Amino acid sequence: MQDQVALSSAVRCILKPHHSLLRKEMERAADLTGSVILEQRPPLCRTLLPLYRLFQELRSDLEDHLESQDARLFPRLLEIEAGLREGERPLRSTDDVSEALRLLKYGQLTLTSVLDEMRALTHGFTAPPDACECYGELLDVLAGIQMEVASEVRMEGNVLFPRAAELLERARRRQAGARGAREHCAPHGLPGVM
């Protein structure tokens, strides 16, 4: 029961607020990116165009990553948790959750890879001396986003994935037990008839 509470607490108290912060910082970075693109001149343009492309990729990937968790994965995990806690309601298949967790792990790799490219392109998110103030601020925001994503990946790896794996294992055992009970109780060898 404590693991169930830990999962719902992690979703409600840690991951969802963290997602809110990431969304806010991505909006701030988007605004700054637009300003920087308009203000910069060569030779910074050679950095800005690839940075802009990478930012657009990051933004799309991060939005998908957060949306899949907030709209699909978290509600489904909480549904499974509630079903196990109530003990009577039959649980739906958990295959969709296993697949969502697998895709989430892949998404983490994509996000960290794009951020690593951005860091390399900008020499560690460091603005050159002749850059405008907006560019320096953008790089600071991107460095913060990279730290937040790293924190998110750690939270998912240390809390969400282990708790979800425990929850899914308990759900599978319960589903297997329910199937076994139905087969055992079936009269005259007719499977599924009680």
N, C-alpha and C positions, 0 to 999 in steps of 0.2 A: 504494500500500500504506500509506503514511503517513496518508492521509485515513481509511482503514478503521480503523487503530489509533486515530486521534483520535476517531472516532465511538464505538467501543466503550469507550474510556477515558472519554469524556465521560459516557456512560450509567452506567458502573460507578463512576466516581470522583467525578463532580460531581453529576449529576442525581438519581440514586437517593438518595444521602445528603441532598441538599437536600430531596427529597420527604419523607424521614423527619422532618426538622426541621419542615417545614410541618405535617405530620400531628400532631406532638407539640404544637405551638403552637396548632393549632386545637382540640385536646382541652382544653388549658389555658383557652383563650378560652371554650369551651362551659361548662366548670365555673364560670368567673367570671360568665358571663352569667346562669346560674341563680341564683347568689348575689345578683347586683346586682338582678335583677328582684324578688326577695323583699324586699330592703332599702330600695329607693328609694320616695320619696313625691313628690307633686306639688311643684314644676312639672317635675321631671326625668322624670316618667312620659311626658310628651309627646315626649321624645326617646327614651326606652327602648323603647317599643313599636315604633316604626319601626326602631330600631337592632336590636332582636331579630329582626324580620322580615328585615331585610337580612342579619343574621348567619346566619340559617337558609338563606337563598338562597346566600350565599357558601360556607357549609359544604358544601351539596349540590353546588354547581358545582365547588368545589375538589376534593372527593372524586372526582367523576366525571372531572375533568381529570387528576388524578394516577393514578387507576385505569386510565384508558384508555391512559396512557403505560406504566405499569409492567406491566400484564397483556397488552396487545396490541401497542402500537407498538414499544416497546423490544425485546421478543423477536423481533418480525418484522424489524426493522432488523438485528438481530444475525444472524438466520437468512440474510438476503440477503447480509450481509457475509461470512458463512462460506461461502455458496454461491459467491460470486465468488472468494473466496480459494482454494477447493478446485478450481475451474475445470472440474470434470467433471459435477457434479450439475446437472440442468436446474433452472432457477429457476421458481418459480410466478409468476403474474402479480403485479405490484406495484401494481395499481390500488387495492387496499385500503389500502396504505400512503400513497399520494397523498391519498386521501380522509381518512384519519386525520390527516394533517398539516394538511389544510385545516380540519378540525373543530377541531384543536388551536389553530390561529390564531384561529378564531372564539371559542373558549373563553377565550383570553387577553383578548380584548376584553370579554367578559362579566365576567370576574373583576376586571379593572381598573376597569370601570364601577361595579360594586357597591362596591368599596373606595373609589372616589372619592365615591360617594354617602354612604358611612359617614363619611368624613373631613369632608365638608361638613356633615352632620347634627350632628356632634360638635365643630364648630368647630376642625378640625385635630387631632382626638383629644385635646382639652384638657378636663379635668374642671373643672366649676365649683367654687368654694371650698366650697360646702355639700354636696358629694357624698361618699358613703362611700369608704373606702379601696379597696374592691373595684372600684368604678367607675373610679377612677384607674388601678388595675392593669389592668383590662380594656382601657381605652383605650390603655395602653402596649403591651399584647400585640397589639391590633389594628393599631397603628402599626407594630409589628415585622413583623406578617404582611404588611402592605402593602409594606414594604421587601423582604421575602423574595419576595413574588410579583413585584415589579418586577425583582428580581435573576433570578428564574426566567425571566421573559419575555425579559430580555436574553440569558441563556445560551441559551435556545431560539433566539432570533433570530440570535445571533452564532455559535453552535456547531452546535446540533442541526439547524436547518433547512438551512443551507448544506451540511453534511456529508451529510444525508439526500438532498438534491437531487442531489449528486454521485454518491452511491451508487445512487440510482434511475436516473440517466442511464446509468451504467455497466451496470446490470442490464438496462435496455432495449436498449442496444447489443448486449449479449451475447445476449439473447433474439432480437433481429432477426438476428444473425449465425447463431444456431443454426437459425432457420427457413430462412434462405437456404441453409445447408449441406444441410439435409434436402431442400429442393426441388432443389438442384443434383445431389444424389446419387441421386435417385429414378430407377429404371430405367424405360425405355420410357414416360416421361411420366406415370407413375402417382405423383401427389403423395403424399408421406408414406410410401411403401413403399421400404424400403432392403434 
